[in-house]
Amino acid sequence: MRNTAYSEYATDVRIAFFGEAGFGWRRFEELGLAPVLLREEIDYRREAGLGERVRVTLRAAGLSPDGGHREG
């Protein structure tokens, strides 16, 4: 698996996370917002083989207690 494929899987997981929380791409467009990735860290445990299942774990940091946003 090429190196960038791991990052692409992580992107898919982040987009799914937002979608499950009610923030699909249409909702972001309506609000004039977009998710911003400030940092991405990948810990490679081992190489994934062809046809092998890969698990991606999402950890969100910097959310308010209720998961909402805070005004400036």
PDB file of N, CA, C and O in Angstrom, chain B, residues numbered from 101:
ATOM      1  N   MET B 101       0.854  -1.168   0.000  1.00  0.00           N
ATOM      2  CA  MET B 101       0.000   0.000   0.000  1.00  0.00           C
ATOM      3  C   MET B 101       0.898   1.228   0.000  1.00  0.00           C
ATOM      4  O   MET B 101       1.833   1.317   0.795  1.00  0.00           O
ATOM      5  N   ARG B 102       0.623   2.154  -0.870  1.00  0.00           N
ATOM      6  CA  ARG B 102       1.465   3.352  -0.917  1.00  0.00           C
ATOM      7  C   ARG B 102       1.220   4.233   0.311  1.00  0.00           C
ATOM      8  O   ARG B 102       0.150   4.199   0.918  1.00  0.00           O
ATOM      9  N   ASN B 103       2.213   4.999   0.650  1.00  0.00           N
ATOM     10  CA  ASN B 103       2.183   5.833   1.838  1.00  0.00           C
ATOM     11  C   ASN B 103       0.973   6.756   1.866  1.00  0.00           C
ATOM     12  O   ASN B 103       0.326   6.885   2.905  1.00  0.00           O
ATOM     13  N   THR B 104       0.657   7.396   0.753  1.00  0.00           N
ATOM     14  CA  THR B 104      -0.452   8.349   0.730  1.00  0.00           C
ATOM     15  C   THR B 104      -1.805   7.679   0.923  1.00  0.00           C
ATOM     16  O   THR B 104      -2.761   8.343   1.324  1.00  0.00           O
ATOM     17  N   ALA B 105      -1.912   6.390   0.650  1.00  0.00           N
ATOM     18  CA  ALA B 105      -3.189   5.697   0.816  1.00  0.00           C
ATOM     19  C   ALA B 105      -3.627   5.699   2.282  1.00  0.00           C
ATOM     20  O   ALA B 105      -4.821   5.785   2.569  1.00  0.00           O
ATOM     21  N   TYR B 106      -2.684   5.605   3.197  1.00  0.00           N
ATOM     22  CA  TYR B 106      -3.032   5.655   4.618  1.00  0.00           C
ATOM     23  C   TYR B 106      -3.673   6.994   4.955  1.00  0.00           C
ATOM     24  O   TYR B 106      -4.678   7.045   5.664  1.00  0.00           O
ATOM     25  N   SER B 107      -3.095   8.073   4.449  1.00  0.00           N
ATOM     26  CA  SER B 107      -3.647   9.405   4.675  1.00  0.00           C
ATOM     27  C   SER B 107      -5.025   9.548   4.036  1.00  0.00           C
ATOM     28  O   SER B 107      -5.910  10.188   4.603  1.00  0.00           O
ATOM     29  N   GLU B 108      -5.209   8.953   2.857  1.00  0.00           N
ATOM     30  CA  GLU B 108      -6.509   9.004   2.185  1.00  0.00           C
ATOM     31  C   GLU B 108      -7.575   8.274   2.998  1.00  0.00           C
ATOM     32  O   GLU B 108      -8.713   8.736   3.070  1.00  0.00           O
ATOM     33  N   TYR B 109      -7.228   7.154   3.603  1.00  0.00           N
ATOM     34  CA  TYR B 109      -8.169   6.450   4.476  1.00  0.00           C
ATOM     35  C   TYR B 109      -8.539   7.340   5.657  1.00  0.00           C
ATOM     36  O   TYR B 109      -9.708   7.410   6.035  1.00  0.00           O
ATOM     37  N   ALA B 110      -7.567   8.010   6.234  1.00  0.00           N
ATOM     38  CA  ALA B 110      -7.833   8.900   7.370  1.00  0.00           C
ATOM     39  C   ALA B 110      -8.780  10.025   6.951  1.00  0.00           C
ATOM     40  O   ALA B 110      -9.669  10.399   7.717  1.00  0.00           O
ATOM     41  N   THR B 111      -8.601  10.562   5.757  1.00  0.00           N
ATOM     42  CA  THR B 111      -9.485  11.609   5.254  1.00  0.00           C
ATOM     43  C   THR B 111     -10.915  11.083   5.139  1.00  0.00           C
ATOM     44  O   THR B 111     -11.859  11.768   5.533  1.00  0.00           O
ATOM     45  N   ASP B 112     -11.080   9.891   4.610  1.00  0.00           N
ATOM     46  CA  ASP B 112     -12.413   9.295   4.498  1.00  0.00           C
ATOM     47  C   ASP B 112     -13.073   9.156   5.862  1.00  0.00           C
ATOM     48  O   ASP B 112     -14.272   9.397   6.004  1.00  0.00           O
ATOM     49  N   VAL B 113     -12.294   8.767   6.865  1.00  0.00           N
ATOM     50  CA  VAL B 113     -12.830   8.602   8.215  1.00  0.00           C
ATOM     51  C   VAL B 113     -13.255   9.954   8.786  1.00  0.00           C
ATOM     52  O   VAL B 113     -14.313  10.056   9.406  1.00  0.00           O
ATOM     53  N   ARG B 114     -12.445  10.985   8.585  1.00  0.00           N
ATOM     54  CA  ARG B 114     -12.812  12.320   9.087  1.00  0.00           C
ATOM     55  C   ARG B 114     -14.096  12.821   8.436  1.00  0.00           C
ATOM     56  O   ARG B 114     -14.966  13.359   9.120  1.00  0.00           O
ATOM     57  N   ILE B 115     -14.222  12.651   7.133  1.00  0.00           N
ATOM     58  CA  ILE B 115     -15.418  13.098   6.431  1.00  0.00           C
ATOM     59  C   ILE B 115     -16.646  12.333   6.927  1.00  0.00           C
ATOM     60  O   ILE B 115     -17.714  12.922   7.100  1.00  0.00           O
ATOM     61  N   ALA B 116     -16.502  11.030   7.154  1.00  0.00           N
ATOM     62  CA  ALA B 116     -17.600  10.224   7.689  1.00  0.00           C
ATOM     63  C   ALA B 116     -17.983  10.691   9.093  1.00  0.00           C
ATOM     64  O   ALA B 116     -19.165  10.731   9.435  1.00  0.00           O
ATOM     65  N   PHE B 117     -16.991  11.042   9.900  1.00  0.00           N
ATOM     66  CA  PHE B 117     -17.235  11.549  11.254  1.00  0.00           C
ATOM     67  C   PHE B 117     -18.111  12.793  11.208  1.00  0.00           C
ATOM     68  O   PHE B 117     -19.097  12.889  11.938  1.00  0.00           O
ATOM     69  N   PHE B 118     -17.756  13.737  10.357  1.00  0.00           N
ATOM     70  CA  PHE B 118     -18.556  14.959  10.233  1.00  0.00           C
ATOM     71  C   PHE B 118     -19.947  14.646   9.698  1.00  0.00           C
ATOM     72  O   PHE B 118     -20.935  15.197  10.185  1.00  0.00           O
ATOM     73  N   GLY B 119     -20.034  13.770   8.704  1.00  0.00           N
ATOM     74  CA  GLY B 119     -21.324  13.409   8.137  1.00  0.00           C
ATOM     75  C   GLY B 119     -22.261  12.793   9.160  1.00  0.00           C
ATOM     76  O   GLY B 119     -23.453  13.102   9.177  1.00  0.00           O
ATOM     77  N   GLU B 120     -21.734  11.922  10.015  1.00  0.00           N
ATOM     78  CA  GLU B 120     -22.536  11.290  11.060  1.00  0.00           C
ATOM     79  C   GLU B 120     -22.994  12.298  12.108  1.00  0.00           C
ATOM     80  O   GLU B 120     -23.989  12.073  12.795  1.00  0.00           O
ATOM     81  N   ALA B 121     -22.273  13.401  12.230  1.00  0.00           N
ATOM     82  CA  ALA B 121     -22.634  14.451  13.185  1.00  0.00           C
ATOM     83  C   ALA B 121     -23.545  15.503  12.544  1.00  0.00           C
ATOM     84  O   ALA B 121     -23.838  16.530  13.157  1.00  0.00           O
ATOM     85  N   GLY B 122     -23.997  15.242  11.297  1.00  0.00           N
ATOM     86  CA  GLY B 122     -24.904  16.167  10.634  1.00  0.00           C
ATOM     87  C   GLY B 122     -24.220  17.230   9.796  1.00  0.00           C
ATOM     88  O   GLY B 122     -24.861  18.189   9.365  1.00  0.00           O
ATOM     89  N   PHE B 123     -22.930  17.072   9.562  1.00  0.00           N
ATOM     90  CA  PHE B 123     -22.186  18.055   8.786  1.00  0.00           C
ATOM     91  C   PHE B 123     -21.634  17.431   7.511  1.00  0.00           C
ATOM     92  O   PHE B 123     -20.427  17.237   7.365  1.00  0.00           O
ATOM     93  N   GLY B 124     -22.548  17.121   6.589  1.00  0.00           N
ATOM     94  CA  GLY B 124     -22.123  16.684   5.267  1.00  0.00           C
ATOM     95  C   GLY B 124     -21.622  17.889   4.480  1.00  0.00           C
ATOM     96  O   GLY B 124     -21.685  19.020   4.961  1.00  0.00           O
ATOM     97  N   TRP B 125     -21.124  17.643   3.269  1.00  0.00           N
ATOM     98  CA  TRP B 125     -20.571  18.746   2.481  1.00  0.00           C
ATOM     99  C   TRP B 125     -21.595  19.826   2.221  1.00  0.00           C
ATOM    100  O   TRP B 125     -21.242  21.005   2.220  1.00  0.00           O
ATOM    101  N   ARG B 126     -22.859  19.471   1.999  1.00  0.00           N
ATOM    102  CA  ARG B 126     -23.892  20.498   1.755  1.00  0.00           C
ATOM    103  C   ARG B 126     -24.043  21.421   2.941  1.00  0.00           C
ATOM    104  O   ARG B 126     -24.165  22.636   2.787  1.00  0.00           O
ATOM    105  N   ARG B 127     -24.034  20.842   4.123  1.00  0.00           N
ATOM    106  CA  ARG B 127     -24.182  21.652   5.345  1.00  0.00           C
ATOM    107  C   ARG B 127     -23.009  22.608   5.493  1.00  0.00           C
ATOM    108  O   ARG B 127     -23.205  23.774   5.836  1.00  0.00           O
ATOM    109  N   PHE B 128     -21.795  22.137   5.239  1.00  0.00           N
ATOM    110  CA  PHE B 128     -20.625  23.016   5.298  1.00  0.00           C
ATOM    111  C   PHE B 128     -20.773  24.157   4.302  1.00  0.00           C
ATOM    112  O   PHE B 128     -20.474  25.306   4.625  1.00  0.00           O
ATOM    113  N   GLU B 129     -21.236  23.844   3.079  1.00  0.00           N
ATOM    114  CA  GLU B 129     -21.420  24.884   2.066  1.00  0.00           C
ATOM    115  C   GLU B 129     -22.463  25.901   2.497  1.00  0.00           C
ATOM    116  O   GLU B 129     -22.276  27.102   2.304  1.00  0.00           O
ATOM    117  N   GLU B 130     -23.565  25.428   3.081  1.00  0.00           N
ATOM    118  CA  GLU B 130     -24.610  26.336   3.558  1.00  0.00           C
ATOM    119  C   GLU B 130     -24.070  27.314   4.590  1.00  0.00           C
ATOM    120  O   GLU B 130     -24.447  28.486   4.602  1.00  0.00           O
ATOM    121  N   LEU B 131     -23.193  26.831   5.449  1.00  0.00           N
ATOM    122  CA  LEU B 131     -22.634  27.653   6.521  1.00  0.00           C
ATOM    123  C   LEU B 131     -21.406  28.445   6.085  1.00  0.00           C
ATOM    124  O   LEU B 131     -20.922  29.303   6.824  1.00  0.00           O
ATOM    125  N   GLY B 132     -20.905  28.159   4.890  1.00  0.00           N
ATOM    126  CA  GLY B 132     -19.690  28.835   4.421  1.00  0.00           C
ATOM    127  C   GLY B 132     -18.459  28.396   5.199  1.00  0.00           C
ATOM    128  O   GLY B 132     -17.525  29.174   5.392  1.00  0.00           O
ATOM    129  N   LEU B 133     -18.465  27.148   5.644  1.00  0.00           N
ATOM    130  CA  LEU B 133     -17.365  26.611   6.449  1.00  0.00           C
ATOM    131  C   LEU B 133     -16.742  25.408   5.763  1.00  0.00           C
ATOM    132  O   LEU B 133     -17.280  24.884   4.788  1.00  0.00           O
ATOM    133  N   ALA B 134     -15.622  24.986   6.277  1.00  0.00           N
ATOM    134  CA  ALA B 134     -14.975  23.758   5.827  1.00  0.00           C
ATOM    135  C   ALA B 134     -14.087  23.243   6.947  1.00  0.00           C
ATOM    136  O   ALA B 134     -13.532  24.033   7.710  1.00  0.00           O
ATOM    137  N   PRO B 135     -13.947  21.931   7.055  1.00  0.00           N
ATOM    138  CA  PRO B 135     -13.045  21.396   8.078  1.00  0.00           C
ATOM    139  C   PRO B 135     -11.603  21.760   7.732  1.00  0.00           C
ATOM    140  O   PRO B 135     -11.213  21.793   6.565  1.00  0.00           O
ATOM    141  N   VAL B 136     -10.832  22.028   8.767  1.00  0.00           N
ATOM    142  CA  VAL B 136      -9.429  22.397   8.585  1.00  0.00           C
ATOM    143  C   VAL B 136      -8.562  21.379   9.311  1.00  0.00           C
ATOM    144  O   VAL B 136      -8.765  21.101  10.493  1.00  0.00           O
ATOM    145  N   LEU B 137      -7.612  20.839   8.602  1.00  0.00           N
ATOM    146  CA  LEU B 137      -6.687  19.875   9.185  1.00  0.00           C
ATOM    147  C   LEU B 137      -5.405  20.608   9.544  1.00  0.00           C
ATOM    148  O   LEU B 137      -4.649  21.016   8.662  1.00  0.00           O
ATOM    149  N   LEU B 138      -5.162  20.773  10.833  1.00  0.00           N
ATOM    150  CA  LEU B 138      -3.959  21.469  11.281  1.00  0.00           C
ATOM    151  C   LEU B 138      -2.783  20.526  11.443  1.00  0.00           C
ATOM    152  O   LEU B 138      -1.623  20.924  11.338  1.00  0.00           O
ATOM    153  N   ARG B 139      -3.105  19.272  11.700  1.00  0.00           N
ATOM    154  CA  ARG B 139      -2.026  18.310  11.931  1.00  0.00           C
ATOM    155  C   ARG B 139      -2.545  16.909  11.649  1.00  0.00           C
ATOM    156  O   ARG B 139      -3.677  16.571  11.992  1.00  0.00           O
ATOM    157  N   GLU B 140      -1.725  16.121  11.036  1.00  0.00           N
ATOM    158  CA  GLU B 140      -2.058  14.723  10.817  1.00  0.00           C
ATOM    159  C   GLU B 140      -0.850  13.902  11.244  1.00  0.00           C
ATOM    160  O   GLU B 140       0.276  14.161  10.821  1.00  0.00           O
ATOM    161  N   GLU B 141      -1.097  12.931  12.070  1.00  0.00           N
ATOM    162  CA  GLU B 141      -0.015  12.082  12.573  1.00  0.00           C
ATOM    163  C   GLU B 141      -0.371  10.635  12.298  1.00  0.00           C
ATOM    164  O   GLU B 141      -1.468  10.184  12.629  1.00  0.00           O
ATOM    165  N   ILE B 142       0.543   9.918  11.703  1.00  0.00           N
ATOM    166  CA  ILE B 142       0.311   8.514  11.390  1.00  0.00           C
ATOM    167  C   ILE B 142       1.382   7.677  12.069  1.00  0.00           C
ATOM    168  O   ILE B 142       2.578   7.921  11.903  1.00  0.00           O
ATOM    169  N   ASP B 143       0.943   6.697  12.831  1.00  0.00           N
ATOM    170  CA  ASP B 143       1.850   5.734  13.430  1.00  0.00           C
ATOM    171  C   ASP B 143       1.718   4.439  12.637  1.00  0.00           C
ATOM    172  O   ASP B 143       0.683   3.774  12.687  1.00  0.00           O
ATOM    173  N   TYR B 144       2.757   4.093  11.918  1.00  0.00           N
ATOM    174  CA  TYR B 144       2.733   2.869  11.120  1.00  0.00           C
ATOM    175  C   TYR B 144       3.109   1.692  11.999  1.00  0.00           C
ATOM    176  O   TYR B 144       4.219   1.633  12.526  1.00  0.00           O
ATOM    177  N   ARG B 145       2.196   0.766  12.155  1.00  0.00           N
ATOM    178  CA  ARG B 145       2.446  -0.430  12.961  1.00  0.00           C
ATOM    179  C   ARG B 145       3.119  -1.509  12.110  1.00  0.00           C
ATOM    180  O   ARG B 145       4.025  -2.210  12.561  1.00  0.00           O
ATOM    181  N   ARG B 146       2.646  -1.619  10.869  1.00  0.00           N
ATOM    182  CA  ARG B 146       3.209  -2.553   9.900  1.00  0.00           C
ATOM    183  C   ARG B 146       2.567  -2.255   8.557  1.00  0.00           C
ATOM    184  O   ARG B 146       1.598  -1.499   8.481  1.00  0.00           O
ATOM    185  N   GLU B 147       3.095  -2.836   7.517  1.00  0.00           N
ATOM    186  CA  GLU B 147       2.550  -2.623   6.184  1.00  0.00           C
ATOM    187  C   GLU B 147       1.273  -3.437   5.999  1.00  0.00           C
ATOM    188  O   GLU B 147       1.188  -4.576   6.457  1.00  0.00           O
ATOM    189  N   ALA B 148       0.287  -2.856   5.332  1.00  0.00           N
ATOM    190  CA  ALA B 148      -0.955  -3.562   5.022  1.00  0.00           C
ATOM    191  C   ALA B 148      -0.788  -4.288   3.698  1.00  0.00           C
ATOM    192  O   ALA B 148      -0.234  -3.743   2.743  1.00  0.00           O
ATOM    193  N   GLY B 149      -1.262  -5.496   3.653  1.00  0.00           N
ATOM    194  CA  GLY B 149      -1.155  -6.291   2.438  1.00  0.00           C
ATOM    195  C   GLY B 149      -2.360  -6.125   1.536  1.00  0.00           C
ATOM    196  O   GLY B 149      -3.397  -5.624   1.970  1.00  0.00           O
ATOM    197  N   LEU B 150      -2.237  -6.536   0.300  1.00  0.00           N
ATOM    198  CA  LEU B 150      -3.295  -6.449  -0.687  1.00  0.00           C
ATOM    199  C   LEU B 150      -4.533  -7.205  -0.192  1.00  0.00           C
ATOM    200  O   LEU B 150      -4.444  -8.376   0.178  1.00  0.00           O
ATOM    201  N   GLY B 151      -5.672  -6.538  -0.187  1.00  0.00           N
ATOM    202  CA  GLY B 151      -6.928  -7.156   0.240  1.00  0.00           C
ATOM    203  C   GLY B 151      -7.108  -7.254   1.744  1.00  0.00           C
ATOM    204  O   GLY B 151      -8.123  -7.764   2.218  1.00  0.00           O
ATOM    205  N   GLU B 152      -6.134  -6.770   2.495  1.00  0.00           N
ATOM    206  CA  GLU B 152      -6.200  -6.844   3.958  1.00  0.00           C
ATOM    207  C   GLU B 152      -7.077  -5.714   4.498  1.00  0.00           C
ATOM    208  O   GLU B 152      -7.069  -4.608   3.959  1.00  0.00           O
ATOM    209  N   ARG B 153      -7.819  -5.989   5.544  1.00  0.00           N
ATOM    210  CA  ARG B 153      -8.629  -4.958   6.190  1.00  0.00           C
ATOM    211  C   ARG B 153      -7.729  -4.031   7.003  1.00  0.00           C
ATOM    212  O   ARG B 153      -6.753  -4.455   7.621  1.00  0.00           O
ATOM    213  N   VAL B 154      -8.094  -2.764   6.978  1.00  0.00           N
ATOM    214  CA  VAL B 154      -7.337  -1.753   7.719  1.00  0.00           C
ATOM    215  C   VAL B 154      -8.301  -1.023   8.642  1.00  0.00           C
ATOM    216  O   VAL B 154      -9.383  -0.621   8.215  1.00  0.00           O
ATOM    217  N   ARG B 155      -7.924  -0.852   9.887  1.00  0.00           N
ATOM    218  CA  ARG B 155      -8.753  -0.114  10.832  1.00  0.00           C
ATOM    219  C   ARG B 155      -8.134   1.258  11.057  1.00  0.00           C
ATOM    220  O   ARG B 155      -6.934   1.380  11.306  1.00  0.00           O
ATOM    221  N   VAL B 156      -8.966   2.284  10.967  1.00  0.00           N
ATOM    222  CA  VAL B 156      -8.526   3.653  11.212  1.00  0.00           C
ATOM    223  C   VAL B 156      -9.285   4.147  12.429  1.00  0.00           C
ATOM    224  O   VAL B 156     -10.512   4.067  12.471  1.00  0.00           O
ATOM    225  N   THR B 157      -8.566   4.656  13.416  1.00  0.00           N
ATOM    226  CA  THR B 157      -9.176   5.180  14.632  1.00  0.00           C
ATOM    227  C   THR B 157      -9.102   6.699  14.614  1.00  0.00           C
ATOM    228  O   THR B 157      -8.042   7.270  14.359  1.00  0.00           O
ATOM    229  N   LEU B 158     -10.224   7.350  14.884  1.00  0.00           N
ATOM    230  CA  LEU B 158     -10.285   8.811  14.896  1.00  0.00           C
ATOM    231  C   LEU B 158     -10.282   9.307  16.327  1.00  0.00           C
ATOM    232  O   LEU B 158     -11.038   8.823  17.169  1.00  0.00           O
ATOM    233  N   ARG B 159      -9.432  10.266  16.591  1.00  0.00           N
ATOM    234  CA  ARG B 159      -9.431  10.962  17.880  1.00  0.00           C
ATOM    235  C   ARG B 159      -9.601  12.439  17.594  1.00  0.00           C
ATOM    236  O   ARG B 159      -8.783  13.040  16.899  1.00  0.00           O
ATOM    237  N   ALA B 160     -10.658  13.024  18.126  1.00  0.00           N
ATOM    238  CA  ALA B 160     -10.908  14.452  17.916  1.00  0.00           C
ATOM    239  C   ALA B 160     -10.364  15.221  19.112  1.00  0.00           C
ATOM    240  O   ALA B 160     -10.578  14.830  20.259  1.00  0.00           O
ATOM    241  N   ALA B 161      -9.670  16.298  18.844  1.00  0.00           N
ATOM    242  CA  ALA B 161      -9.108  17.139  19.904  1.00  0.00           C
ATOM    243  C   ALA B 161      -9.604  18.561  19.716  1.00  0.00           C
ATOM    244  O   ALA B 161      -9.823  19.000  18.587  1.00  0.00           O
ATOM    245  N   GLY B 162      -9.779  19.271  20.793  1.00  0.00           N
ATOM    246  CA  GLY B 162     -10.133  20.677  20.719  1.00  0.00           C
ATOM    247  C   GLY B 162     -11.626  20.943  20.590  1.00  0.00           C
ATOM    248  O   GLY B 162     -12.024  22.048  20.221  1.00  0.00           O
ATOM    249  N   LEU B 163     -12.461  19.949  20.888  1.00  0.00           N
ATOM    250  CA  LEU B 163     -13.896  20.177  20.847  1.00  0.00           C
ATOM    251  C   LEU B 163     -14.376  20.764  22.164  1.00  0.00           C
ATOM    252  O   LEU B 163     -13.802  20.497  23.219  1.00  0.00           O
ATOM    253  N   SER B 164     -15.436  21.568  22.096  1.00  0.00           N
ATOM    254  CA  SER B 164     -16.043  22.065  23.324  1.00  0.00           C
ATOM    255  C   SER B 164     -16.774  20.908  23.997  1.00  0.00           C
ATOM    256  O   SER B 164     -17.021  19.885  23.358  1.00  0.00           O
ATOM    257  N   PRO B 165     -17.123  21.051  25.271  1.00  0.00           N
ATOM    258  CA  PRO B 165     -17.784  19.946  25.990  1.00  0.00           C
ATOM    259  C   PRO B 165     -19.035  19.419  25.297  1.00  0.00           C
ATOM    260  O   PRO B 165     -19.308  18.220  25.355  1.00  0.00           O
ATOM    261  N   ASP B 166     -19.800  20.291  24.642  1.00  0.00           N
ATOM    262  CA  ASP B 166     -21.015  19.833  23.963  1.00  0.00           C
ATOM    263  C   ASP B 166     -20.803  19.537  22.486  1.00  0.00           C
ATOM    264  O   ASP B 166     -21.760  19.236  21.773  1.00  0.00           O
ATOM    265  N   GLY B 167     -19.554  19.619  22.013  1.00  0.00           N
ATOM    266  CA  GLY B 167     -19.262  19.338  20.616  1.00  0.00           C
ATOM    267  C   GLY B 167     -19.590  20.471  19.670  1.00  0.00           C
ATOM    268  O   GLY B 167     -19.424  20.340  18.458  1.00  0.00           O
ATOM    269  N   GLY B 168     -20.056  21.586  20.215  1.00  0.00           N
ATOM    270  CA  GLY B 168     -20.415  22.739  19.389  1.00  0.00           C
ATOM    271  C   GLY B 168     -19.227  23.644  19.155  1.00  0.00           C
ATOM    272  O   GLY B 168     -18.086  23.291  19.454  1.00  0.00           O
ATOM    273  N   HIS B 169     -19.506  24.795  18.627  1.00  0.00           N
ATOM    274  CA  HIS B 169     -18.440  25.773  18.383  1.00  0.00           C
ATOM    275  C   HIS B 169     -18.512  26.889  19.402  1.00  0.00           C
ATOM    276  O   HIS B 169     -19.518  27.045  20.093  1.00  0.00           O
ATOM    277  N   ARG B 170     -17.470  27.648  19.493  1.00  0.00           N
ATOM    278  CA  ARG B 170     -17.425  28.789  20.420  1.00  0.00           C
ATOM    279  C   ARG B 170     -17.189  30.046  19.616  1.00  0.00           C
ATOM    280  O   ARG B 170     -16.363  30.070  18.704  1.00  0.00           O
ATOM    281  N   GLU B 171     -17.913  31.078  19.956  1.00  0.00           N
ATOM    282  CA  GLU B 171     -17.724  32.363  19.280  1.00  0.00           C
ATOM    283  C   GLU B 171     -16.486  33.044  19.836  1.00  0.00           C
ATOM    284  O   GLU B 171     -16.218  32.992  21.036  1.00  0.00           O
ATOM    285  N   GLY B 172     -15.701  33.712  18.910  1.00  0.00           N
ATOM    286  CA  GLY B 172     -14.466  34.416  19.219  1.00  0.00           C
ATOM    287  C   GLY B 172     -14.441  34.958  20.583  1.00  0.00           C
ATOM    288  O   GLY B 172     -13.457  35.579  20.983  1.00  0.00           O
TER     289      GLY B 172
END
